[in-house]
């Protein structure tokens, strides 16, 4: 039995559980697909931050700052991918 493959499978399962991906249904371009993945990751992380703040694991200010940084990163990805804000 190859335990290395088993560990890799467990990591992939954990990753897909923690950060699920939905299918992209918009107009297909490589840029749109990448931005969609970035947007899903942003939403997932914001959800975790909100839950941590709600459960008292971080302050409201810490949560706000982390979300602000994530938002800035998302805006930069949109700009770098050349996606217009229409």
Secondary structure, 3 states (H helix, E strand, C coil): CCHHHHHHHHHHHHHHHHCCCCCCCCCCCHHHHHHHHHHHHHHHHHHHHHHHHHCCCCCHHHHHHHHHHHHHHHHHHHHHHCCCCC
